[in-house]
Amino acid sequence: NPDEGQRHVRITQVKDNGVVQTADGPKEKVSVVMDTEQLDKQGNPRKLFQRFNKTLHPMSSLRKFVRSVTGEDPGSELDLETLLGREFDVLVEHVTHDGRTYANITAIIRPKRAA
């Protein structure tokens, strides 16, 4: 896991997970994989993973994530591939659950646009 604190990331993969069984029943899911600037012992970037319900409903986490990353509302349709290569900073917080530590993204900090 990346260390806690502010981390620079780049989206390297977006994946349609199809229908996944959840505590709330079957849901269509997508995953976003981000490389951080931190390297593991083998010299590879440490990764952050974020999974979303595959919906762009106005209150959905995916829509909020896209809006935070791009600065634009995605509307009702989005080609997730357009997120590939996007760079921004995130705040990472560690949470331990059932003996495992997870790196959670608690905030997205988009780069300022050039004036």
VENQUICOR-V791810 format. One record per residue. N is the residue number from 1. OMEGA is omega as a letter, one per 30 degrees, with the letter a starting at -180 (999 if undefined). NEAR is the number of other ideal C-beta (glycine too) atoms within 10 Angstrom. Layout:
n=N omega=OMEGA near=NEAR
n=N omega=OMEGA near=NEAR
This chain:
n=1 omega=l near=16
n=2 omega=l near=21
n=3 omega=l near=12
n=4 omega=l near=13
n=5 omega=a near=9
n=6 omega=a near=11
n=7 omega=l near=21
n=8 omega=a near=15
n=9 omega=l near=26
n=10 omega=l near=15
n=11 omega=a near=20
n=12 omega=a near=14
n=13 omega=l near=14
n=14 omega=a near=15
n=15 omega=l near=13
n=16 omega=a near=10
n=17 omega=a near=13
n=18 omega=a near=10
n=19 omega=a near=11
n=20 omega=l near=14
n=21 omega=l near=8
n=22 omega=l near=11
n=23 omega=l near=5
n=24 omega=a near=7
n=25 omega=a near=7
n=26 omega=l near=10
n=27 omega=l near=16
n=28 omega=a near=13
n=29 omega=l near=17
n=30 omega=l near=19
n=31 omega=l near=15
n=32 omega=l near=24
n=33 omega=a near=16
n=34 omega=l near=25
n=35 omega=l near=19
n=36 omega=l near=21
n=37 omega=l near=13
n=38 omega=a near=15
n=39 omega=l near=11
n=40 omega=a near=12
n=41 omega=l near=5
n=42 omega=l near=5
n=43 omega=l near=6
n=44 omega=l near=9
n=45 omega=l near=16
n=46 omega=a near=18
n=47 omega=l near=17
n=48 omega=l near=20
n=49 omega=l near=13
n=50 omega=a near=16
n=51 omega=a near=16
n=52 omega=l near=21
n=53 omega=a near=16
n=54 omega=l near=17
n=55 omega=l near=14
n=56 omega=l near=16
n=57 omega=a near=10
n=58 omega=a near=9
n=59 omega=a near=7
n=60 omega=l near=15
n=61 omega=l near=13
n=62 omega=a near=21
n=63 omega=l near=19
n=64 omega=l near=14
n=65 omega=a near=17
n=66 omega=l near=23
n=67 omega=l near=14
n=68 omega=a near=15
n=69 omega=a near=20
n=70 omega=a near=15
n=71 omega=a near=11
n=72 omega=l near=8
n=73 omega=a near=13
n=74 omega=a near=19
n=75 omega=a near=9
n=76 omega=l near=9
n=77 omega=a near=6
n=78 omega=l near=16
n=79 omega=a near=9
n=80 omega=l near=19
n=81 omega=a near=8
n=82 omega=l near=13
n=83 omega=a near=18
n=84 omega=l near=14
n=85 omega=l near=9
n=86 omega=l near=17
n=87 omega=a near=14
n=88 omega=l near=18
n=89 omega=l near=16
n=90 omega=l near=24
n=91 omega=a near=14
n=92 omega=l near=23
n=93 omega=l near=13
n=94 omega=l near=12
n=95 omega=l near=10
n=96 omega=a near=8
n=97 omega=a near=7
n=98 omega=l near=4
n=99 omega=l near=5
n=100 omega=l near=8
n=101 omega=a near=9
n=102 omega=l near=12
n=103 omega=a near=19
n=104 omega=l near=14
n=105 omega=a near=19
n=106 omega=l near=10
n=107 omega=l near=11
n=108 omega=l near=15
n=109 omega=a near=13
n=110 omega=l near=14
n=111 omega=l near=11
n=112 omega=l near=6
n=113 omega=l near=6
n=114 omega=a near=4
n=115 omega=999 near=3
